[in-house]
Amino acid sequence: MEHVGHSSDRKPGLEVQFFAPPPDLKACFGNFYRLEVSLPRGQTVTDYLQPAWANLRFADKNPPKAQPLDSDTELSARFSVAGPTSKANRFTIGSTCLWGIALSPLGWARFVRRPAKDYLNGLWDGEKHPDFASLAPLCGILCNSSHDPEDQVEDMCEFFRSLAPPPRDEERILAIQHAMEDPHLLEVRALAERTGLNVRTLERICGRHFGLPPRALLRRQRMMRSLAAFMLSDEKSWTRTIDAHYHDQAHFVHEFHDFMGMSPSEYASMPHPILNAFMPNQKRVWGTPAKAEEPQAAQSASAT
């Protein structure tokens, strides 16, 4: 199994390893990751996790707490399931060993086989919810920090291979996944043309397998590219990292607040111990923002 990355933030005691899925499963997942957190007894760290595809998390002990933005629901479970998200999640974690599996839309369609739009911005205990019963045996593989990580990844992949065959919509899901990687793709009609689908079919497939309408997916993709670029930049300047296709500064600020629940300056002022450990991998997931040939007015002043 290919071990593709390692990142750590020594101060808060977070260390993360990334493992690439094998070629036959690659389109179903982002990288698998193993997060070790070592903190003094009773101490935790908190961050706001950006909108993302669905995620499965398995903790060997002391499971983290997650809470969707604008929700009173807080979940702490050995096996937690997060549906696809269009809002940030408040995430608090103490000392533990945590495995995470980011399901792409194809992975959700293949292994969950439920309409993704029905699970948007939701959190569930995977051992209690019947829709995730088929995934619960992964607890036996991943909820044990004494096992060798590479062996765990091998066993996990064998489990997924045996769980379900590719879905009927595989080719169309993949076409949409790949098309959305283009930072210059902005319009729903252009996405439909790129994927060879009519708009109505595109909307149906996006709702069922991606969890959001096409327009919202394109907006989220643009925002997350900008956020990843900001977090990875040395200067930490929004003016140098936001996507050039925002009309102006106010447009970017409005979009940021819609997805993250706060202004860019509020977000930048917070510590981000968890995202700092994960962001090198996020550029691979979200890509690089589109840049204008000449600086735009939107990038001439700091976002607030």
Order of alpha helices (4+ residues) and beta strands (2+ residues): beta-beta-beta-beta-beta-beta-beta-beta-beta-alpha-beta-alpha-alpha-alpha-alpha-alpha-alpha-alpha-alpha-alpha-alpha
